[in-house]
């Protein structure tokens, strides 16, 4: 399929994991891709892979938590690649541990890319979409934006905010030619757990998480399907769907499970 032939897409956090997989999936369907990442080398590496699909690409270093960097990136994309059809706000980090161990610096470190990065992306790229009357915004949130989890208070805060922002944007922009899709996966086989900041003596169960994780290229395919169908939400991985179903259809049981998890992390703290 070449559903995005001739389109131009922007992907943040494109140097690895979900962002890289989405960039390559878009390229395989004919899209030109601007790849942004905190690390210039990884951004350019993904851009080189994108070009092997016979499309145009650029790689750029961009800290999405910095408004001026995102704006400068958007101006470069406009100058070198033209109008953006698909914006994928994917860049993010992870932080875990009992809430009393979180410093304000920890909160700022997490919210910078996870929430402000999405805000900065929308602020920089949406005006041109509105002027043209077309475009699609993809905000990569998490199942942690739909269900709460003990030991992940700050992460859930950032992702719930992205889900709410995306839903409101979708309703506001629908009549103006702009689609919005929020992506809410469970665990995906990426490096985010390895680079996560853990506080309060808590360690991530990496072996277990790897066993239940979805491959990033599988998620990327689901994301492109969601954009093509203008879906409001893409919920991926079996455990994410199960938790959302539990919260929807058995809220008392969901609450009991959540409290048990919360007590476990309280003891660790």
C-alpha positions as CSV (number, residue, x, y, z in Angstrom):
1,X,0.0,0.0,0.0
2,X,1.1,3.6,-0.7
3,X,-1.5,5.4,1.4
4,X,1.0,8.3,2.2
5,X,2.6,8.7,-1.3
6,X,3.8,12.2,-1.8
7,X,2.9,13.3,1.7
8,X,5.3,14.9,4.2
9,X,5.5,13.7,7.8
10,X,7.3,14.9,10.9
11,X,8.3,12.4,13.6
12,X,9.8,13.4,16.9
13,X,11.8,10.9,18.9
14,X,12.6,9.3,15.5
15,X,16.1,8.1,16.5
16,X,14.9,4.8,18.0
17,X,12.0,2.7,19.1
18,X,8.4,3.7,18.2
19,X,9.5,6.9,16.4
20,X,12.0,5.2,14.2
21,X,9.5,2.4,13.4
22,X,6.8,5.0,12.5
23,X,9.2,7.0,10.3
24,X,10.2,3.8,8.4
25,X,6.6,2.7,8.0
26,X,5.6,6.1,6.6
27,X,8.5,5.9,4.2
28,X,7.5,2.5,3.0
29,X,4.2,3.9,2.1
30,X,5.7,6.8,0.1
31,X,5.9,9.6,2.6
32,X,8.8,12.0,2.9
33,X,9.9,12.1,6.5
34,X,11.5,14.8,8.7
35,X,13.1,12.9,11.6
36,X,13.8,14.8,14.8
37,X,15.6,13.4,17.9
38,X,17.5,14.7,20.9
39,X,20.6,13.0,19.4
40,X,21.6,14.2,16.0
41,X,23.4,11.0,15.1
42,X,20.4,8.8,15.6
43,X,18.1,11.3,13.8
44,X,20.4,11.2,10.8
45,X,20.7,7.4,11.0
46,X,16.9,7.1,10.7
47,X,16.8,9.6,7.9
48,X,19.3,7.6,6.0
49,X,17.1,4.5,6.4
50,X,14.1,6.4,5.3
51,X,15.9,7.5,2.1
52,X,16.4,3.8,1.1
53,X,12.7,3.7,0.5
54,X,13.2,6.2,-2.3
55,X,11.7,9.2,-0.5
56,X,13.1,12.4,0.8
57,X,14.2,12.8,4.4
58,X,16.1,15.0,6.8
59,X,17.5,14.4,10.3
60,X,17.7,17.1,12.9
61,X,18.6,17.4,16.6
62,X,15.7,18.8,18.5
63,X,14.9,18.9,22.2
64,X,11.1,19.0,22.1
65,X,10.9,20.4,25.6
66,X,12.4,23.7,24.2
67,X,9.9,25.8,22.3
68,X,12.5,27.6,20.3
69,X,14.1,24.4,19.1
70,X,10.8,23.0,17.9
71,X,9.9,26.2,16.2
72,X,13.3,26.3,14.5
73,X,12.8,22.7,13.4
74,X,9.4,23.5,11.9
75,X,10.8,26.4,10.0
76,X,13.6,24.2,8.6
77,X,11.1,21.5,7.6
78,X,8.9,24.1,5.8
79,X,11.9,25.5,3.9
80,X,13.4,22.1,2.9
81,X,10.3,19.9,2.6
82,X,7.3,22.1,2.3
83,X,3.9,21.6,3.9
84,X,3.5,18.9,6.6
85,X,0.7,16.5,6.2
86,X,1.3,14.3,9.2
87,X,2.8,15.4,12.6
88,X,3.8,12.6,14.9
89,X,4.5,13.9,18.5
90,X,6.3,10.8,19.8
91,X,9.4,11.9,21.8
92,X,9.2,11.0,25.5
93,X,10.9,9.7,28.6
94,X,9.9,7.5,31.5
95,X,10.1,8.0,35.3
96,X,9.0,5.6,38.0
97,X,9.0,5.2,41.8
98,X,7.0,6.2,44.9
99,X,5.6,9.7,44.5
100,X,7.2,11.0,47.7
101,X,10.6,10.4,46.2
102,X,9.9,12.5,43.1
103,X,11.7,15.9,43.2
104,X,10.3,18.9,41.3
105,X,13.3,18.5,39.0
106,X,12.1,14.9,38.3
107,X,8.6,16.2,37.4
108,X,10.1,18.9,35.1
109,X,12.4,16.4,33.4
110,X,9.4,14.2,32.6
111,X,6.8,16.8,31.7
112,X,9.3,18.6,29.4
113,X,9.2,16.1,26.5
114,X,6.1,14.1,27.5
115,X,3.6,17.0,27.7
116,X,5.3,20.2,26.7
117,X,6.9,18.4,23.7
118,X,3.4,17.7,22.4
119,X,2.2,21.2,23.1
120,X,5.3,22.7,21.3
121,X,4.8,20.4,18.3
122,X,1.1,21.4,17.9
123,X,1.9,25.0,18.4
124,X,4.7,25.0,15.8
125,X,3.0,22.9,13.1
126,X,-0.7,23.3,13.4
127,X,-1.0,26.9,12.0
128,X,0.2,25.8,8.6
129,X,-2.2,22.9,8.6
130,X,-5.1,25.2,9.4
131,X,-4.1,27.6,6.7
132,X,-4.1,24.8,4.2
133,X,-7.2,23.2,5.7
134,X,-5.8,19.7,5.9
135,X,-3.4,17.5,8.0
136,X,-3.3,14.9,10.7
137,X,-1.8,15.0,14.2
138,X,-0.7,11.9,16.0
139,X,0.1,12.1,19.7
140,X,1.8,9.1,21.2
141,X,0.6,8.7,24.7
142,X,0.3,5.4,26.5
143,X,-2.1,3.0,28.2
144,X,-0.8,4.9,31.2
145,X,-2.9,7.8,29.9
146,X,-6.1,5.7,30.2
147,X,-5.4,3.6,33.4
148,X,-3.6,4.6,36.5
149,X,-0.7,2.7,38.0
150,X,1.1,2.9,41.4
151,X,4.7,3.9,41.0
152,X,3.9,5.8,37.8
153,X,2.2,8.9,39.1
154,X,4.2,11.4,37.1
155,X,4.2,9.3,34.0
156,X,0.4,8.8,34.2
157,X,0.0,12.5,34.8
158,X,1.8,13.3,31.5
159,X,0.1,10.7,29.5
160,X,-3.5,11.4,30.8
161,X,-2.8,15.0,29.8
162,X,-1.8,14.0,26.3
163,X,-5.0,11.9,25.9
164,X,-7.2,14.7,27.1
165,X,-5.5,17.3,24.9
166,X,-5.8,15.0,21.9
167,X,-9.5,14.3,22.4
168,X,-10.2,18.0,22.8
169,X,-8.1,18.9,19.7
170,X,-9.9,16.3,17.7
171,X,-13.3,17.8,18.5
172,X,-12.1,21.3,17.9
173,X,-10.3,20.7,14.6
174,X,-12.6,18.2,12.9
175,X,-14.6,20.8,11.1
176,X,-11.4,22.5,9.9
177,X,-9.9,19.6,8.0
178,X,-7.5,18.3,10.7
179,X,-7.6,14.8,12.1
180,X,-6.2,13.9,15.5
181,X,-5.3,10.4,16.7
182,X,-3.9,9.5,20.1
183,X,-1.8,6.3,20.4
184,X,-2.1,4.4,23.7
185,X,0.1,1.3,23.7
186,X,1.1,-0.8,26.7
187,X,4.7,-1.9,26.8
188,X,6.6,-1.8,23.5
189,X,10.0,-3.3,22.9
190,X,12.0,-0.1,22.9
191,X,14.9,1.5,24.9
192,X,12.6,3.7,27.0
193,X,12.8,1.4,30.0
194,X,16.6,1.2,29.8
195,X,16.8,5.0,29.8
196,X,14.0,5.5,32.4
197,X,14.7,7.4,35.6
198,X,13.8,5.3,38.7
199,X,13.6,6.8,42.2
200,X,13.1,5.5,45.7
201,X,15.2,2.3,45.2
202,X,12.7,0.9,42.7
203,X,14.0,-1.0,39.6
204,X,12.1,-1.9,36.5
205,X,11.3,-5.6,35.9
206,X,13.0,-5.5,32.5
207,X,12.9,-9.2,31.7
208,X,9.2,-9.4,32.4
209,X,8.4,-6.3,30.5
210,X,10.3,-7.6,27.5
211,X,8.2,-10.8,27.5
212,X,5.0,-8.9,27.3
213,X,6.1,-6.1,24.9
214,X,4.9,-5.5,21.4
215,X,7.4,-5.0,18.6
216,X,7.7,-1.4,17.6
217,X,7.1,-2.1,13.9
218,X,3.8,-3.9,14.7
219,X,2.7,-0.8,16.6
220,X,3.8,1.5,13.7
221,X,1.6,-0.5,11.3
222,X,-1.4,0.0,13.7
223,X,-0.6,3.7,13.9
224,X,-0.6,4.2,10.1
225,X,-3.9,2.3,9.9
226,X,-5.3,4.7,12.6
227,X,-4.2,7.7,10.6
228,X,-5.6,6.4,7.3
229,X,-8.9,5.6,9.0
230,X,-8.9,8.9,11.1
231,X,-9.4,6.9,14.2
232,X,-9.7,8.8,17.5
233,X,-7.6,6.3,19.4
234,X,-5.2,3.4,18.8
235,X,-5.0,1.1,21.9
236,X,-2.4,-1.5,21.3
237,X,-1.1,-4.6,23.2
238,X,-3.2,-7.2,24.8
239,X,-2.5,-6.1,28.4
240,X,-3.4,-2.5,27.6
241,X,-6.7,-3.5,26.1
242,X,-7.4,-5.8,29.1
243,X,-6.8,-3.0,31.6
244,X,-9.0,-0.6,29.7
245,X,-11.7,-3.1,29.5
246,X,-11.4,-3.9,33.2
247,X,-11.7,-0.2,34.0
248,X,-14.7,0.2,31.8
249,X,-16.7,-2.9,32.6
250,X,-15.5,-3.9,36.1
251,X,-14.5,-0.6,37.8
252,X,-14.6,-2.0,41.3
253,X,-12.3,-4.9,40.5
254,X,-10.1,-2.4,38.6
255,X,-10.0,-0.2,41.7
256,X,-9.0,-3.2,43.9
257,X,-6.2,-4.2,41.5
258,X,-4.9,-0.6,41.4
259,X,-4.9,-0.3,45.2
260,X,-2.9,-3.5,45.5
261,X,-0.3,-2.2,43.1
262,X,-0.2,1.1,44.9
263,X,0.4,-0.5,48.3
264,X,3.2,-2.6,46.7
265,X,5.0,0.6,45.6
266,X,4.3,2.3,48.9
267,X,6.2,-0.5,50.7
268,X,9.1,-0.1,48.3
269,X,9.2,3.6,49.1
